[in-house]
Amino acid sequence: MPFTKSLLSKTTLFTVFLCAVSMPAYACRYQAQPLTQSLERADVAFIGKATYVEGDRSTGVYSTFSIVKPVKNAEGSEEYTVTSPASSCAASFTPEETWLIFGHRQHVGISTGIPSGSLLLSEADGTPICENWAAAIELAPDAKSILPPTCEAK
């Protein structure tokens, strides 16, 4: 009987240990949509730079974006508060990144939803992702005026 009690105790302790150190797992499953479809479905679209970011994919992300170039229904705004729900599919923003944001109006600001189709254009250190800029300009030709010089030759 001592062997059974010992085994039961060890099994119980191991189970408690696993539960204590386990992290929630998130799986992202969605089919990417063309940018034209993302724009069509969005209430608001703009190219903007993240100026403030709070939260993460497990709690939801709340960000402030300064508008660099309005694309759809963002004229007259200087900045937007953007929320992304808690999900592994949600966009994860970093201050100083430049994004093409597709959003849906909320009570306060806009939500990027899952998936929104939002597209990272430049890293936080300013490094542009030229193929993403090319896609953004194809969608919004006026954005060519803010194209990073390193992408112009490509």
Backbone hydrogen bonds, N-H to C=O, Kabsch-Sander energy under -0.5 kcal/mol:
donor,donor_aa,acceptor,acceptor_aa,energy
5,K,1,M,-2.2
6,S,2,P,-2.5
7,L,3,F,-2.6
8,L,4,T,-2.6
9,S,5,K,-2.6
10,K,6,S,-2.4
11,T,7,L,-2.5
12,T,8,L,-2.4
13,L,9,S,-2.6
14,F,10,K,-2.5
15,T,11,T,-2.4
16,V,12,T,-2.4
17,F,13,L,-2.5
18,L,14,F,-2.6
19,C,15,T,-2.2
20,A,16,V,-2.1
21,V,17,F,-2.0
22,S,18,L,-1.2
29,R,27,A,-0.6
32,A,30,Y,-0.6
37,Q,34,P,-0.6
38,S,34,P,-2.0
39,L,35,L,-2.7
40,E,36,T,-2.2
41,R,37,Q,-2.2
42,A,38,S,-1.3
43,D,103,G,-2.2
44,V,103,G,-2.0
45,A,72,K,-2.4
46,F,101,I,-1.7
47,I,69,K,-3.1
48,G,46,F,-0.6
48,G,99,W,-2.6
49,K,66,S,-2.2
50,A,97,E,-2.6
51,T,64,T,-3.4
52,Y,64,T,-1.3
54,E,62,Y,-2.3
56,D,60,G,-0.7
59,T,56,D,-0.9
60,G,56,D,-2.7
61,V,84,S,-2.5
62,Y,54,E,-2.9
63,S,82,V,-2.9
64,T,52,Y,-2.6
65,F,80,Y,-2.7
66,S,49,K,-2.7
67,I,78,E,-2.6
68,V,47,I,-2.9
69,K,47,I,-2.2
71,V,45,A,-2.3
72,K,45,A,-2.8
77,S,74,A,-1.5
80,Y,65,F,-2.1
82,V,63,S,-3.3
82,V,80,Y,-0.6
83,T,110,I,-2.7
84,S,61,V,-2.6
87,S,57,R,-1.0
87,S,85,P,-0.6
90,A,87,S,-0.7
93,F,91,A,-0.6
96,E,50,A,-3.5
97,E,94,T,-2.0
98,T,122,S,-2.0
99,W,48,G,-2.9
100,L,119,L,-2.8
101,I,46,F,-3.2
101,I,99,W,-0.8
103,G,44,V,-3.2
104,H,111,S,-2.4
106,Q,109,G,-2.6
110,I,81,T,-2.7
111,S,104,H,-2.6
112,T,83,T,-2.4
116,S,113,G,-0.5
119,L,100,L,-2.4
121,L,98,T,-3.1
122,S,98,T,-1.8
123,E,127,T,-3.0
126,G,123,E,-2.0
129,I,121,L,-3.4
130,C,128,P,-0.9
132,N,129,I,-1.0
133,W,129,I,-2.1
134,A,130,C,-2.6
135,A,131,E,-1.5
136,A,132,N,-2.3
137,I,133,W,-2.6
138,E,134,A,-1.9
139,L,135,A,-1.5
140,A,136,A,-2.9
143,A,140,A,-2.5
144,K,141,P,-1.8
145,S,142,D,-1.4
146,I,143,A,-1.9
147,L,144,K,-1.3
151,C,148,P,-2.1
152,E,148,P,-0.7
152,E,149,P,-0.7
153,A,149,P,-0.6
154,K,151,C,-1.0
